Amino acid sequence: MSKKEAFKLQYPIEVDGIETDTLHLRRMTVADLEAVEHEKNELKRGTAILARLANIPPAVVSTMDVADFEKISEKAAGFLV
């Protein structure tokens, strides 16, 4: 379950003051879904889940380029399977 997948960003972001062009996402758990089930807004729910999977603050996810966010969100959805 500790397998992580690397996702190359087309547009780098800053995490902890360091520019990065790759995020490493772990597989999604039921606990991740439970943690965001209260969120009614689909975009905020996606941001929160991505932040949990990449172990970065939601505010950092919010700085991502939309193209990168959509690409990673689409692939992260496959972690449910």
C-alpha positions as CSV (number, residue, x, y, z in Angstrom):
1,M,0.0,0.0,0.0
2,S,3.0,2.3,0.3
3,K,3.5,2.5,-3.5
4,K,3.6,6.0,-4.7
5,E,3.4,7.3,-8.2
6,A,5.3,10.3,-9.5
7,F,3.5,12.9,-11.5
8,K,5.6,15.3,-13.6
9,L,4.1,18.9,-13.5
10,Q,4.1,20.9,-16.7
11,Y,4.2,24.0,-14.6
12,P,6.3,23.8,-11.4
13,I,5.0,24.8,-8.0
14,E,6.6,25.8,-4.8
15,V,6.4,23.4,-1.8
16,D,8.0,24.5,1.5
17,G,9.9,27.2,-0.3
18,I,11.4,24.8,-2.9
19,E,10.3,24.8,-6.6
20,T,9.2,21.3,-7.6
21,D,8.1,19.9,-10.9
22,T,7.1,16.4,-9.6
23,L,4.5,15.3,-7.1
24,H,4.5,11.9,-5.5
25,L,1.0,10.6,-4.7
26,R,0.2,7.6,-2.5
27,R,-2.8,5.4,-3.1
28,M,-6.1,6.7,-1.8
29,T,-7.7,5.2,1.3
30,V,-11.2,5.1,2.7
31,A,-9.9,7.5,5.4
32,D,-9.1,10.0,2.7
33,L,-12.6,9.9,1.4
34,E,-14.1,10.1,4.9
35,A,-11.9,13.2,5.6
36,V,-13.4,15.2,2.8
37,E,-17.0,13.8,2.7
38,H,-18.3,16.9,4.5
39,E,-17.0,19.1,1.6
40,K,-20.0,19.9,-0.7
41,N,-17.9,21.8,-3.3
42,E,-16.4,19.3,-5.8
43,L,-13.4,21.4,-6.5
44,K,-12.5,21.9,-2.8
45,R,-13.0,18.2,-2.3
46,G,-10.6,17.4,-5.1
47,T,-8.1,19.9,-3.8
48,A,-8.3,18.4,-0.3
49,I,-7.8,14.8,-1.5
50,L,-4.9,15.8,-3.8
51,A,-3.3,17.6,-0.9
52,R,-3.6,14.5,1.3
53,L,-2.3,12.1,-1.3
54,A,0.7,14.3,-2.1
55,N,1.3,15.3,1.5
56,I,1.2,19.0,0.7
57,P,-1.0,21.8,2.1
58,P,-4.2,22.5,0.2
59,A,-3.1,26.1,-0.3
60,V,-0.2,24.8,-2.4
61,V,-2.5,22.7,-4.5
62,S,-4.5,25.9,-5.1
63,T,-1.4,27.4,-6.7
64,M,-1.2,24.6,-9.3
65,D,-1.9,25.3,-13.0
66,V,-5.3,24.0,-14.0
67,A,-3.9,21.8,-16.7
68,D,-1.6,20.0,-14.1
69,F,-4.5,19.8,-11.5
70,E,-6.9,18.2,-14.0
71,K,-4.2,15.7,-15.3
72,I,-3.3,14.6,-11.8
73,S,-6.9,14.5,-10.6
74,E,-7.8,12.3,-13.5
75,K,-5.0,9.9,-12.8
76,A,-5.5,10.0,-9.0
77,A,-9.1,8.8,-9.6
78,G,-7.6,5.6,-10.8
79,F,-6.2,5.0,-7.3
80,L,-9.7,4.1,-6.2
81,V,-9.5,1.0,-8.2
